[in-house]
Amino acid sequence: MLFQRCHWCGTAMFQRLLCPVCAGSDLRTEASAGTGVVRHSTVVHRNTPAARNVSLIEMAEGFTVRGRVTGPPTDVHSGDRVHLSTAADPVRRQPVFQLVDGPYRSWS
């Protein structure tokens, strides 16, 4: 996954034309390691035959990206570690992630 970093202030961002911090246009492209943490996840039932999740993933490089996590939508929770599995969902053109440690389980 490719992202941009501002040459002037060092802010990392995903698919932007200008830096959201300093409004600079001198952005360089870098490759992400593909690891991140789920910050928010919601289950969506609209425009799809089955429920799917839409998650905000905070990547290790410091930028946030919207994507989906594979598996049952109810198994994805805030704080779960994820890794990029494919570059983009062919229909929605969003990154697709998979859980690193498996689904979160509460105390038994």
N, C-alpha and C positions, 0 to 999 in steps of 0.2 A: 504494500500500500504506500502510495506517495503522498506527502504532505508538504506544506511550505513553511519556511522559517524566515522571519523578517531580518534583513541584513542589519538594520539599525538598532532595534531593541531586543531581538532574539526571540520574539513571541512565535510559538508554533501554532499553526492553524490548518484547517482542511478546506480546500476548494474555495479560496477567497481571492478577490482582486486587489484588496487593500488590507493592510494590517489593521485589526480592530483596536489596537492600543495607540499606535502613533500615526496611523493613516499613511504609512509609507508604502510605496509601490515596488520597492526593491526587494522582491521575495525570491528566495532560492528554494529549489525542490530537493527534498531529501527522502530517503526510504525509511519507513517505519519498521521496527522489529516485529510488529503485529501483535503485541501483547497489551492487555488493558484490563480495566476493572469496570464492571457494570455500575453506573451511578443511578440509573432509573430504568425501570422496565414496566411496560404496560401490555396487556393482552388486547388485541384488536380483532373484532369479528366482522368488520366492514369490508365489502368488495373482495371477499375471498370465500371459497367453499369451506375452509376449516379455520379455526382460530390460529392466530400467529402473534408473535411478540414483536414489539418495537422497543429498542433499548437505546439509551445514551451511554456510550462507552468512552471512558476517559483513558486515552492511550498513554503508554509509559513516557512518551516524548512530551506530553503536556497539552495536547489538543483533544477536543471532544468530537466524536463522530456519531451520527445516528445510523443504526443498522439493526440486524436481527441476529438472534442467537438460535442455533439449531436445537432441536429437541422439543419436548412438551413446553408450551408457553408458561405454564404454572411452575416449572422447575427453575426459572430464571429469577434471581433476586439481586437487590443492591448489594454490592460487595463481592459478588462472584468474580473470579478471575477468568478471563477469556483469551482466546488466541484466534487470529484471523485464519479462516479455513479456505475461503475463495475470495477472489478480488471483488466480485459484485454479484448481487442477485440479478439474474437476467431480465426479470420483469420490472422490478422497482429500481434497479441500478444502485443498490445500497450494499455496503460491505456485509459479509456473512461471517459470524464468529461461532466458535464452539466452546463449551465449558472446559476449563483446564482440569479442575478437581472433581468433576461430576456435579450433579445437582446438590444444592444446599439441603441439609437435613437438620431439623430442629432437635433439641435435646430429647432423648428417649426416656 
